[in-house]
Amino acid sequence: MLRIGLTGGIGSGKSTIASLFAALGVPVIDADVIAHQLTLPYASATTRILKEFGADIADANGGIDRQRLAQRIFNDRTERVRLEGILHPLIRTEMQRQQENIDAPYCLLVIPLLLEADLRDMVDRVLIVDVDEHTQIARITARDGRSEAEIKAIMSSQVSRAQRLEVADDSINNTGDLAKLKVQVETLHRKFLALALDKSSNR
């Protein structure tokens, strides 16, 4: 099975792209969804994170106050690396487990930190969702109500737009309307099906 790694900066529209592939019948495994499940109240990863980072990031339900944790890790690289050291091995294991149950020509692995955490060994191709910085800021401001300074701090912790495009095997420009986006996704879907068939026949 061909593994397509979907990534992009914050606010680039990864979830929208993933949903369009899913609508075409493509299996989607999302690292963020897995991370959310791993950090539900009283989950094993949650208990460990609260122990490592302190009760000040706990919410009223015994879970993690994600806003407080985000502010902490994006302002301190050491803290971010410490959190990733807890979560990334668990996320990788679960993504691999889910792939074992898939019977399809290819699957989409949505990994926001694919490049930052150097997880390219998990995928066969890298698909970048590309948008300009102003679009990213506008979208996150509207979606999350974060300040521009906070958004830029998050963006500075990620690889640059130029770095993403340099390593991309494929890319989607997500600055147009939904109709144009669907055309790009459908074109790539046909390409990935052909590549998957070629990979299978060359085994």
Order of alpha helices (4+ residues) and beta strands (2+ residues): beta-alpha-beta-alpha-alpha-alpha-alpha-beta-beta-alpha-alpha-alpha-beta-alpha
